[in-house]
Amino acid sequence: MKSKTYIKYIWLLNTLLQKKLSFKEIERLWKDNPMHEGGLSIRTFHEWKDGIKEMFGVDIECNRSKGNVYYAKNPEVLDEQRLGKWLLQQFSIPQDFVTFNSMKDRVLLEEITRGTTFLNPIIEAMQKNVELQVDYQRYESEQEEHLQELHIQPYALKVFNRRWYLLGYIKEKNGLRTIALDRILDLKVLSKSFDLPKDFDVRKHFANVVGIYVNDDQPVTKVKIRAYGVQAEYLRSTPLHKSQSEGRSKRGEFAEFTYRLCVTADLISQLLAMGDKVEVLEPQELRETIKDRLQLAIKYYGRRELKKRD
């Protein structure tokens, strides 16, 4: 069974989780889908139904009294099956997971707890290249009067630190911006179409950063760090950035890594998260920034003693 078949199962399940549909309606939607490779026969449809049952444990039933419409009979099983939910969210399936339903209690994945509500309409808009209208609230703007209504041409989606982000051209900002899906309060798919730039490449867009925020005014900088102890092994197995190269090292003590990237808030957060296991060697400005942030943390811990509980 190939990965393309898995994606078809996901498409059908997602479609029927949203609305009850007749076979003709499903067939018509499939023809409009970029993945379709010809028509959808009733035989193939029933094969997909069986595949969904095998993979997700969800029964696709037909309600003949309501006009022969198909629907997901027991979608609640997905709430108990994090693996299935994750596969639906990611739109990709490992090829070895043909019988993953039988081992769902033995596979633990990081859960993306928020921001998935609007994934389906966003992907639909991306497929059709139509604009979105979004009611958006940033973390620092909790007051209702600070809500922003944005009109976005959706270019790409990205997951970073268990959060979904949408990259797109925002008319109100007159440029490309990235917004967090979990800060979207409401979303509408508009009928107005747009042309995705032919030279747009999402990998190139994020090529010089760690994380999701890109500022074209920031230069690519040489960053050099020293990792102590086992942290060096972690960085060898999971590089901080694709530009990572290793320099001096002393077995069991430290290793130095060099990068070519933009210094962003996400990079600083990642370095701070490594605590005393990493030291920034250059540039000096970044070294001072990390130092100041660590000193501020020490200040928080040292300003008063916690009262002992009885």
Order of alpha helices (4+ residues) and beta strands (2+ residues): alpha-beta-alpha-alpha-beta-beta-alpha-alpha-beta-beta-beta-beta-beta-alpha-beta-alpha-beta-beta-alpha-beta-alpha
